[in-house]
Amino acid sequence: MNRVEADNVTIAPVVGETHRVANRKTRMAPNDRYKKWQGLEEEQPARFEPLEYSPIEYEAANEPARDYQPIHPEGFFRNLMKKLAAPFVALGALLLKFKAAILIVFKLKLFATAATMVASIGAYTMLWGWRFAVGFVLLLFVHECGHVLEARRQGLPVSAPVFIPFLGAAIVMREMPHNAWKEARLALAGPLLGSLGAAFCWALAGIYHSNLLLAIAYFGFFLNLFNLLPVVPLDGGRVAAALHPAIWFVGLAALVALVIVTPNPILLIILVIAAFDLYHRWSARHQYREQEYYKVSASQRFAVAVGYFGLAILLTIAMAQTHVVRHF
């Protein structure tokens, strides 16, 4: 092979060596350091740490806090028992708050009154709810207290009020008044004080804008007006004795009309008692003892008439003003 010399530099083309160098470059692969220098290092796949809790627990831990309590439906029996127990719990809390009142009840032998009152509240709760039942029984109690206060003022021995569920309340007279004038005042004292109690509920209804109190007031006015019906089991029958016994027939006819228009077992019971008592009193009216009983002066009769008819008119007006229309 020829050689070329130039400037003391010998250039010798070696074909075979050049071919071997090219082959060596082809087979050479870049190492890791070369890759890092050239920026060709492969990215490592993302690593995921294993969860220490399940996806459900994760969602529960990251769930925002609720500002309400979930509604859990209650069974019918459990809901009914709660409604029935509510008045007893309320009354128990009231009695617990006033411990002195409990001692007075036992001291004055009024345990029967308290027990029958609780029983009546429970009975009326099944019809109207415990709030209305408590208000209604309290108005009955105020009505009977009017009779008790007047009886004691006249010096007559009388028992504490006793409540009869679905029939109202009553007092036991160990001694009856000696004439119709005293009995008329005793009979009017109940509706008078009971009407004041209903008027108090009316005033509270206006202050607190409560339809419940307004309904209780209306029922109180109705209760006292119904008691003025001139038949002997009711207060109006005893008042009528001081006016004229013939008024009893008017009251009996009105009671018969009520039974026909609005049949009711309670009205039927009152009708039977009224008819029997009217027959007994009317048959014995000519006896000497009865004649002495019905001796009433003109001024006393006038006072009874004013109190009886005046209270009936006021109660009618009050009922019209407190009537609540029921939309169900």
HELIX and SHEET records of a PDB file:
HELIX    1   1 VAL A   15  ARG A   27  1                                  13    
HELIX    2   2 ASP A   32  GLN A   38  1                                   7    
HELIX    3   3 PRO A   55  ASN A   62  1                                   8    
HELIX    4   4 PHE A   76  LYS A   97  1                                  22    
HELIX    5   5 LYS A   99  LYS A  107  1                                   9    
HELIX    6   6 PHE A  111  TRP A  128  1                                  18    
HELIX    7   7 TRP A  130  ARG A  153  1                                  24    
HELIX    8   8 ALA A  180  TYR A  208  1                                  29    
HELIX    9   9 ASN A  211  ASN A  227  1                                  17    
HELIX   10  10 ASP A  235  LEU A  243  1                                   9    
HELIX   11  11 ILE A  247  VAL A  261  1                                  15    
HELIX   12  12 PRO A  265  SER A  283  1                                  19    
HELIX   13  13 TYR A  288  TYR A  293  1                                   6    
HELIX   14  14 ALA A  298  THR A  322  1                                  25    
SHEET    1   A 2 VAL A   4  ALA A   6  0                                        
SHEET    2   A 2 VAL A   9  ILE A  11 -1                                        
SHEET    1   B 2 VAL A 162  ILE A 164  0                                        
SHEET    2   B 2 GLY A 168  ALA A 170 -1                                        
END                                                                             
